[in-house]
């Protein structure tokens, strides 16, 4: 299917980063978010009304994610792109591991922890620079205007970036093959992207543990270890 496709895209979710030591928060008992309700803390409302509480949750998360490295599943998608068998990667992940692995055409529809920005003046800092912005209050503050600094990720209660979603929709609507990897395909609006590929007559290959709403529509359904499965795909391509 990859060889035959004119335009294949990958849509990835938390499952592709699990082998990098980033647990899927949907996995019971393992998630980073096990002890707090992210719907309460990782929201734009919490960021605005109680930034200390927001950062108490997010600051250690930053430190944890910052040390993670891409795994062979991320690398497999880089190789497919380099061999011109894959046009782009659309990801729900904020861990910036696709970028770190070397994917060129990457759409991060939920943003990325790679940068944080001042909501006042727009000044931006890299992941390694944010820690220095914390004062005694436990809140990251802009060195220029003293405005609040926010990770450039989409928080609960925020809309997805328009430009990234437009790109994602266009790629999905043009693709004649979509590889859905490590995503339960349940979080909208991203969950609607495979529908766009199907609607234009494209095919789906789903590599993910656990059921998805598109299982009956998929030409290929793999539910093993994502590293093993993508390794098998590369091996089959030769
Ligand atoms: Zn500022």
Boltz pocket constraint, residues with backbone or C-beta under 6 A from the ligand:
constraints:
  - pocket:
      binder: B
      contacts: [[A, 118], [A, 119], [A, 120], [A, 121], [A, 122], [A, 123], [A, 142], [A, 143], [A, 144], [A, 145], [A, 146], [A, 147]]
      max_distance: 6.0
